[in-house]
Amino acid sequence: MTDFAAIDAFIRANIPKSISELRELCGVPSVSSRHQSIEECASLVASMLRQRGFVVEVLPTDGGHPVVLGHVTGANPSRRLLFYNHYDVQPPEPLDLWNSPPFDLVERDGAVFARGSKDDKGEFVCRLAALDAVRAVTGFYPCDMVWLAEGEEEIGSPHLPSWIADHWDRLEADAAIWEEGGTEVDETPVVRLGARGLLYVELSVRSIPRDAHSGQANLLPNAAWRLVWALASIKGLDERVLIPGFYDDVRPPSPRQEELLLALPSNAADIRTEFDLAELLGGTREVDRAYFSPTCNIAGLVAGHQGEGTKTVIPAQALAKLDFRLVPDQKPNDIVAKLRTHLDVSGFKDVQIETLGAEPPGVTDADASIVKLTAEIGLEIYGKPARITPFTGGTTPMYLFTERGIPVVAPGVGWGTKNRAHSPNEFMRLKDFERAARHIARLAIRFAET
Amino acid sequence: MTDFAAIDAFIRANIPKSISELRELCGVPSVSSRHQSIEECASLVASMLRQRGFVVEVLPTDGGHPVVLGHVTGANPSRRLLFYNHYDVQPPEPLDLWNSPPFDLVERDGAVFARGSKDDKGEFVCRLAALDAVRAVTGFYPCDMVWLAEGEEEIGSPHLPSWIADHWDRLEADAAIWEEGGTEVDETPVVRLGARGLLYVELSVRSIPRDAHSGQANLLPNAAWRLVWALASIKGLDERVLIPGFYDDVRPPSPRQEELLLALPSNAADIRTEFDLAELLGGTREVDRAYFSPTCNIAGLVAGHQGEGTKTVIPAQALAKLDFRLVPDQKPNDIVAKLRTHLDVSGFKDVQIETLGAEPPGVTDADASIVKLTAEIGLEIYGKPARITPFTGGTTPMYLFTERGIPVVAPGVGWGTKNRAHSPNEFMRLKDFERAARHIARLAIRFAET
């Protein structure tokens, strides 16, 4: 019988040590979009894992930042748990909005402030704290563990899929703990089971070699009109995507997902209030159900005169950025091919498509034992029943594991949308850190017993 | 008997002085849409006219940029010629496409390059050069002259109509020389008898208080989509404007205009070559006939993420600039009212319309004596019979004179569509400048004799 009280006490007593390790990690400004301090940060992460008995390699990717891969054996070698984190961070700008230097972690009002203090160095150190406590109290790690820490998450993990394919034999596990997690703003623990995929394309039209005087608008093709007509052919006023075959592979919620949806409260009213809307798009009331539908979003438009006042010009070029959030079993490559065919058939061969991002959706089996376990422990730690959301609106590459049959959960340090990840004055509350470490420690032990 | 050879020689000898004056004028960045350097440019124009004996006033308009008004008496006080120019220019953007700074006139390969080098500062200086030569050789100006130089032509002359109505007693003349003119690309002299009107509007949509994460694209209305759908409802792929009643007041060419149209060769091939097009829009072959149809042009589009790479955002706001070129008897106010009704009826009450410019079309009587005179001198200067075009694609407020019975012609410096007016690297060839100055000098003298 594990002495969880002793584990909890160890976590609490060692918070100063955890903060010290987090300060050291946040002090390395590993901004991936600038390729800054990447090797240094990978070495530090490797060193922290080695100190804990992990056998660690820092392995190259094909032209990208290295992956830190660690393995350790535990008391039950028939169970294996994978941790995924990333050691890179977002740029700190705008610097003038920070109350203290972004790479110099400070503690204030029960929280620590630094770039990466939450996303994702705080989560990484939280997991170390949990495992330190488990080993100190029980004498062992409970099961075999794999640790994968990549250095390109904040730039879309461009080299991770092929790296994972090449190293899959060293990554197999019974379950994976995803990069970050936590509670809703009201401190209800949340277990998120899926993330939509993303296809991000730029559509561009060039109609004439240079902008022309609009007195010739009867004579010269206008790139902006071509783009507008092409866009209008892609989605109708009723929000229905008009690309033939777009919805072919959309899988409706399973009976189990329906069950989870029905158990969820609607947060439509909160979103309506936040965005000052009488109603959500299409009168949506069930927000979590809406995430089971794919989207086609115009993220940007540019053509011709963009300044104040008037300029009578025929734009030679027009650009649109479009993002599609995809649901199972849609595939980015298939959707981009259908988009190309649709544009060709509709008379828009002049509209060029450049793919800027492509990630499939990923969804964890709601019946996986680790899902139930994560939710149960959430109730124990936070005193509220966990909210299990079958799918979410955003995108994260958990498909890399789920499509290989590994369930993914994400107990972690987050506090709803409040941590200012990606923004100035990113922070992590120490009470969230402590509860998340307790959550992970329990999860590792009980996962090893199942 | 006037010594035209001496006039021509004077013009040629004084080209360096003319370029020097043009450099000074182009150096004042009088971008009317930004209200930039307006007073400075008006003063400089006034000063150049005063140096030539004109009595000049810089007169305010009702809330707009001032008008420069000059008068001078000539040898025949029973004839009066009006010159219309504008001292404002289009914005120089995009700056990175200029080969030299836009407001720093440079001479290269027999031409001068700068914003305004042709439109309209080049034309203004050309007229000064012509009148300097006439006065130097004959000792007099040939007749009374009025000079009107406004500062808002490039933004649709919003304050000129009421200013002209208020000052009509000081503007009456027997004929007017309009802002710009010249030859076709093949150097055939051209006399243009009409100009389309212009309605310039900004359409804007705001859907939510601020940009949002596109993971919520099922839930939140996207301003860019609303704008795209609204625009697609305004004009179809076949270029037909879909606003009910838009074509109601379009008057077909008169028998005299048909006669002029039939005498015109098509310059479709030149325009195709210039813009590298297999064919003009809608397969147009009769360019001059096309100008008898109105247009609806998207001059600019802006929404959301406009930079490099990806940003997954739902734009809260979207803007389009639209310009309509209008033909007799369309009226800007009527068209904007019909647009509003159309948007309302089509479900786009959320699309706001701001009118940024409104000018009716204007047409000169093809049988006016100054038309014949301008054409005859064109043949003498360029060695080719003049092409008399009953109507043109662009807009200029010649209606302000034509609707009061004053015929308007426009001998000038232009070289077809090649001068890149409104575009980067606007230029004027010095040989065009010289011929246009000779044309104006002859026209002023012979007009005074009729």
Interface residues (C-beta under 8 A of the other chain):
Chain A: G156 R196 L198 Y200 I208 P209 R210 D211 A212 H213 S214 G215 Q216 A217 N218 L219 L220 P221 N222 A224 W225 L227 V228 W229 L231 A232 K235 G236 L237 E239 A268 I271 F275 D276 L277 L280 L281 G282 T284 V287 A290 Y291 S293 T295 C296 N297 I298 A299 G300 L301 V302 A303 G304 H305 Q306 G307 E308 G309 T310 K311 T312 V313 I314 P315 A318 A320 K321 D323 R325 G347 L356 G357 T392 G393 G394 T395
Chain B: S33 R34 Q90 P91 E93 L97 E154 I155 G156 R196 L198 Y200 I208 P209 A212 H213 S214 G215 Q216 A217 N218 L219 L220 P221 N222 A224 W225 L227 V228 W229 L231 A232 K235 L237 E239 A268 I271 F275 D276 L277 L280 L281 G282 T284 V287 A290 Y291 S293 T295 C296 N297 I298 A299 G300 L301 V302 A303 G304 H305 Q306 G309 T310 K311 T312 V313 I314 P315 A318 K321 D323 R325 G347 L356 G357 T392 G393 G394 T395 T417 A421 H422 S423 P424
